[in-house]
Amino acid sequence: MVPSPALLGLCLLVVPVLEPGLGQAGVSTGESGSLNLTLKGALAAAINNNPEVLLYKERIQEAHGQVQTQLGAMLPNISADVRQTRRTQFLGTIGLSPVRTDPFSILDTRISATQNLFSLSLIQRWRASRESLHVTEQESEAKQFDTMASVALVYMEGLKAMAMIDMHETNQQVMNELLEIVRQRQRGGVAMGLDIARLEAQLAAEKQQASSARYDLEHAKLSLINLLALPAEMRLILTDEWLRDVRGIPTPQGAMEEALSQRPEIQAQHTRVKASELTYSSITGERVPSLVAQGDYGLVGNRWNNTLDTYNMALILQIPIFDGAQREGRIAQARSQWQQESLRMRSVLNQVKMEVHDALASLTAAQEQVNIAQAGLQMATKELNLARERYTILTSTSHFELTNGLSSLTRARENLVTALFQLNAARVHLARSTGNLHTLS
């Protein structure tokens, strides 16, 4: 069935698709309104669709407006007004009677301009607003990284659920084969109903775990739909597979250098410190005299055709003397905020270092666990094959060897799935800690 135009339009919310089945950035539409999604496509869609990421982009626009406002305070302020009035004027008291003039008209049209020629405080406020804009941009990038990491981990959860479903279905197939062997021996009188009951109980447990894994898969897909802001009825198909081996693990020193140069949290905190310093400088700059030029030019008369030009120019030197110690209080507050941001810089650096070392340790341990789990799966498979062969050939062989081998195999498969999930989740954590999520695939 070909997707309807409306549904196809919803599919294209993630990344534009030219035709059904032709995707960009790892996203494509399939049959019945399904969406084929790779890990790289999910990460790209998170940047373009997630509401939290879009909210931070709007905050960037707000910060641009604040920069423009601070810049405007240093640019000329020009205004014009036209006033037509009809008035009388009191002339005083003559004798015992007050006297006023007859009504007369005054036309006043004027252009006024004000220009701050020098104000250290305004200059530093403008510079601080630009640094605040950079902070907002870097916070937006950090939010993108957080969202991308969440999407990647949920994607890995979905792959884990798919692997668990395959594992339980494979286990059920093996159990059905063994169950048939035991039933044949029962018909020959060398197996008991208890042996069949035990296998059937194991088979039922596998079916239950497979059902739970199918729910985990649907839950992961719904979480992806939520993170990518897709329609709730969208059918996702996760097309990527796990990496079973990670090569080129960076050294702790190399990973730390990458993190220090690429993590937006570090860059944002550096900029916060600079912005706080400029804010402090702008307030202390209020102690410095400022120079302002003012002027106006206009026409004054009683009619449009009966006016004279008039103007006014002034050069004002504003010298702050005393404001009730309000300025000193704001200086102390700004100085404290500057010191607080400097102390937070140390905390951010320590946090990043801890995350990098933890991610490297997790990745190394997960790779070792995968190797051990693969070897364990080979041994468990060999154990079950030998137990099945003995049980088939030797009538005196106990059923417990078969069930023990089956339990070892199912446990080894689950260990391998868990180890692969931890390995790929560790890849995500390392990419997030070093600021390389854009290269994750």
Secondary structure as GFF3:
##gff-version 3
##sequence-region A 1 441
A	DSSP	alpha_helix	5	11	.	.	.	ID=ss1
A	DSSP	beta_strand	27	29	.	.	.	ID=ss2
A	DSSP	three_ten_helix	31	33	.	.	.	ID=ss3
A	DSSP	beta_strand	34	37	.	.	.	ID=ss4
A	DSSP	alpha_helix	39	49	.	.	.	ID=ss5
A	DSSP	alpha_helix	51	72	.	.	.	ID=ss6
A	DSSP	beta_strand	77	87	.	.	.	ID=ss7
A	DSSP	beta_strand	90	94	.	.	.	ID=ss8
A	DSSP	beta_strand	97	100	.	.	.	ID=ss9
A	DSSP	beta_strand	104	118	.	.	.	ID=ss10
A	DSSP	alpha_helix	120	187	.	.	.	ID=ss11
A	DSSP	alpha_helix	193	227	.	.	.	ID=ss12
A	DSSP	beta_strand	235	238	.	.	.	ID=ss13
A	DSSP	alpha_helix	252	262	.	.	.	ID=ss14
A	DSSP	alpha_helix	264	284	.	.	.	ID=ss15
A	DSSP	three_ten_helix	285	287	.	.	.	ID=ss16
A	DSSP	beta_strand	290	303	.	.	.	ID=ss17
A	DSSP	beta_strand	306	318	.	.	.	ID=ss18
A	DSSP	alpha_helix	326	393	.	.	.	ID=ss19
A	DSSP	alpha_helix	399	434	.	.	.	ID=ss20
A	DSSP	three_ten_helix	437	439	.	.	.	ID=ss21
###
